[in-house]
Amino acid sequence: MMRLLPRSLLKRWLLLLVLSGFLTTAIALSLDNLWFRVFNSKPLFDGRFWLVLFSLTGLIYTIAFLLTKRWLQQLIQFPTQTAESYHQNKTPQSAPFEEASVMLRALLAQRKQNEAEMTELRSFVANASHELRTPLTTLKLRVEALRNGALQEPLMAEKFLREMESEIDHLSQLVADTLDLSRIEATKDNLPLTEINLNRVIYEVCAAFRVRAEKSNIQIQIEGGENLPPIAGVEEQIRRMVYNLVDNAIKYTPNGGWIKVRLYQQKANGALVLEVEDNGFGIPPNYLPHIFERFYRAEATRPRYGTSRGSGLGLAIVKAIVDAHGGKITAQSEVGKGSLFRVEFPSCS
């Protein structure tokens, strides 16, 4: 069943394209003039200028991409669902009534799906705007300080430049994690599955954290079973999932603490279970149900050990990967005693 592009959706696309173009051009021109006045150097030959410009431009088009992705799904899913439901439920005796009933059910289902997607999109835009506000405000304040005389004080200028570089790195990480999450969710129904030795992945990821853990006097203990069956999945994504869980445990474990990574097979259903446990501060009960949401942080009552900041998407990426591989993830925590993240995967056997 084919249909033309709705006029309202066409207007939204054209408006989004025009706004993105104007916004990108305005940012490039403003940043070019500002950069020359502040640093007294030609922006075209300054690598930092391009890093800032590409980060901001990438963020704009990331949000535009996510918007258009939702609209495209609305166009593709409705006709497909309607046609499939019609052919499955059609009977020769009551074809007109069955067709009307199927169309009505499809319209209601599509309406509910659209409302859920719009709610999720509004939440994402609001959260993304909140995450961008702090680094952009910091960058603006530092640029104004440099313009107002801080350039004449080398130590102060160097300090401000380091802070600006840190904020740019944070923006770049935010854009990269947003794109990764979008890619994982877009390809979850068509993954190129291979057999993965999860025990080997765990040892390799933990080995990469050894130096960082030793600096904080944190012990990483691995409890891996022998002769465990492989799981079916994308090794790059599974490695990213394990990395995020161990990285999250290290961030919230104080000096002298420990982290335990366990892998075993359940006898009842043969599923492989991965557990990452720490003895950090823990997560308050009212925060625990929301930790897998995008940009959600429980840091107001949960101290973070270390100087690096995250994008707020680490656990959201973990859950997206687990869902895409047919698994399930749960979290348990008690304030003052630590946290336990448990992931269950179906084994190939």
N, C-alpha and C positions, 0 to 999 in steps of 0.2 A: 504494500500500500504506500503510495507516494503522495506527498503533499508539498506545497510551496512553503518557503520560509515565512513564518508569521511576521507581519509588518512590525509589531511591537518589539520582537527579538532583533529584527534587522536594524531598527532605530537604536536599540541598546548597543549593538555591536559597533555601529558607525560612531555613536557618541563616545564609546569607550576608546575606539581607535584615535579619534580626534583629540580627546583629553590626554591620552597617553603620549601622543606626539607633541602636543603643546607643553605638557609637563616635562618631558625629557629635554626639549629644546630650551625651556626656561632654566632648568637646572644646569645644563651645559654652559649657557651664556653667563648665568650668574656666578657659577663656580669659576669660570675662566677669568672674569674680571676680578673677583674676590681674591683668587689665588695670586694674580699678578700684583695686586696692591699689597697683600700681606707678605708674601715671600720674595717679591721683587725678582721673580724668575719667570721664564716663559712656560706656561702650563703644558704646552705640547711636548716639551722635552723633560718633564718631571714625572717620574713613575708614580709618585704618591698621588698626583692629580688624577691620573688614569684609574688608580685603584679606588679612589673615592667616587669618581664618576661612574665606573662600572658597577660598583656596589649599589649605589642609589638607583641607577637605571635597571639593574637586575631585579631589585626589589619591586620596582613599579611594574615591570613586565611579568614578574611572578604572580602578583596579585591579579593582573589582567588575565594571565593564563588560567588561574584557578576559577575566575569568573566565567570565562568562555567555556571551560571544561564542563561546568555545571549546566550551562545552557545547551551544549551539544548533547549531553546525556539526556536532557529533557526531550530533545528532538528525536533521538534514536530509540529510546526505550518505549515510548508510547505506541508507535505503530507496531513494533515487534510484539509487545505484550498483547495488544488488541488482536492481531492476526493469529497468534498462537492460541490464545484463549478461545477465539471463534472456532477454529478448526477442531479443537479438542472437545468442545461442548456442543457442536452443531448436530442437530437431529433433523431428518427429512420432514417430520410431521410439524415441527414448530420452529422452523428456521427463522422467520421474522422476529418472533418473540425472543428466541434464544440470542439472536444477534443484538437486539436492543438491550437485553440483560447483560450480555458480555460487555457491550460498549459502556453501559452505565457503571459496571464494576471496574472496568479499566480506567474510566474517568475519575472515579472516586479514589482508586488506588494511586493514580498519577497525581491527583490533587494532594493527597496525604504525603506522597513522596516529595512533591515540590515544596510543601510547607516545611517538611523536615530539613530539606536541603537549604532552604532560605534561612531557617533558624540557625543552622550550622554555619552558613556563610556569614551571617551577621555576627555571630560569636567569633568566628575566625578573624574577620576584619577588625572588630573591636579589640581583640587581644593583640593582633599584629600591630595595630596603631599604638597600643599602650607600650608594647615592647620597643617600638621604634622611637617613641618620644624621648626616652632617657638618653640614648646615645646621640641622637640628633641635637638635643638641647645642649649636651656637653660639648659637642663639636662647635655649635654656634657660639657658646660662651667663650671657648678657648680662642676661636678666630677673632672675636671682638676684643679679647684681652691682648692678643698679639697686635692687632691694629692700633690699640690705644697705648702702645709703648712697651709692651713686654718684649718685643723684638730687640730692644736696646739692652736687655738684661739676658746674657747668654744662658745662664743657669735656669732662669725662669722660662725662657723660650724653649729650651731643651725639654724641660719637664712637661710643658704644655704639648709639645709635639709627641712625646711618648704617650701621653693620655689620649691624644687624637688618634694615634696609631692603634692603641688598644681598642678604642671605640669602633674604628673602621674594621678591625679584625672581628669584633663582636657582630657587626652588621653583616660581614661576609659569611660568618658561621651561621647566622640566622637565615640568610638567603639559601645557603647550601643545604641546611637541614630541611627547610621548607620544600625545596625542590626534591630532595630525597624522599620525603614523606609523600609528596604528590606522586612521584614515580612508583613507589611501592604500592600505593592504593590503586593506581591506574592499571598496573600489570598483575594484580593479585589473582585474576581469573585465568591468566595465561602464562604461568611460570615455567621456565625451562628446567624441569626437575632433574636432579642427579642424586646419586647416593652419597651421603655425607657421613664421615666418621666424626660424630659430635665430640667424642672423647679427645681426639687429636686437636680439634679446633679449640677446645677449652684450654689444653696445655699450652698451645701456641699463643693464645690471647693473654693468658696469665703470665707467660714468660715476658711478654712485651711490657707488662706493668711492674716487673720486678724492681727495676731501678727506682721508679717513682714510689713504690711501696716502701723500699728500704730507706729512702730519705725521710719518710714519715714514721719509720719504725713500725710499719704495719705488716703483719704476717698474713700471707695468702696461702691457705691450705686447700689442696685439691684432693678430693675423694672420688676417684673415678673407678667404676667397675670394669671388670675384664670380660672380654668376649661379648660386648654389647652389640646389638644389631645397629645398622646405619639407619638414618632417617632420609626421607626424600625432600629435597629442597634446593634452594639456591645458596651455594656456600658463601658468597659475598654477603648476602643478607643475614644468614645465620651467624657469621663472624661479627657483623655489625651489632646484632642483638646481644651476643655474649659480651662484646666490648663495652656497650652502653651500660649493661648491668654491673659489670665489674668496676667501670669508671664511676658510676653513680655510688657504689658502695665505698670506694676510696674517698670520694669527695666528702662523704658524711660520716666518716670514721675518724676519731681523734688519734693523735699520735700514741703509739703503743697498743693500738687495737688489733683486731684480727678480722679476716674475711675467709669464709669457708665456701668453696665451690664444690657441690656434690652432683654426681651423675649416676643414676641407677635405673633399672628397669622394673616396672610394676609387674607382679606375677598375675594379677587378675586379668588385665587386658593387654599386656605386653608393651605398653607405652613407655617411652623414655622420659624421665623426669630430671630436669635441671634445676638445682636450687642454688641461689646466691644469698648467703647470710652474712650479716655484719653485726658488730656489737657497738654501733654508733648511738647517736642520741635517740633515734627512732622517729616515727611519724605520729602526730596526734590523731586520735580516732576520727575527728571531724574532717581531717584533711585526706584520710586514707582512700575514701571512695572516688576522689577526683584526681589522683596522681597520674593517671594515664591520659588525662585530657591535654589538649594542646596548650602550651604556654603556661600550664598550671605549675605553681611552685608553692611549697609549704615552708619557705625559708623564713617566714616571719617568726616562727617558733622552733625552727630547726637549724641549728648552727651549721655553717658550711666551712670545712677545713680546706684551705687552699685559696689562691688568689684568682684563679681562672673563673670566668662566668660561662654558664651554658646558655643555650638558646631557649630552654624551656620545652624542647621537643624530644629530648632523649628518650623518655619513657613512652611517649606517644609513638615514636618510631619503633620501639621494641614491641608494643602491642600490635601495631600494623603488620610487622613481620610475622609475629606469632599467628595472628588471624589468617594471614595469607597462606601459611603453611598448615592450616587445619588444626592448630594447637590451641591451648588456652593458658592464660597467665593469671596468677593471683598474687596478692601481697598481704603479708601479715606483719604487724609491727606493734611494739610496746615502748612507750616513751621511757628513756633511760636504759633500755635493754638492747635495742637494735631492731633490725628489719630482716625479713625473709621474703625473697621473691621466688616464686615457684612456677616453672614453665613445663608444660606437658605436651610432648609431641607423639603422634602415632609413628611406630617404627615400620620399617619396610617389611619386616617379617610378619 
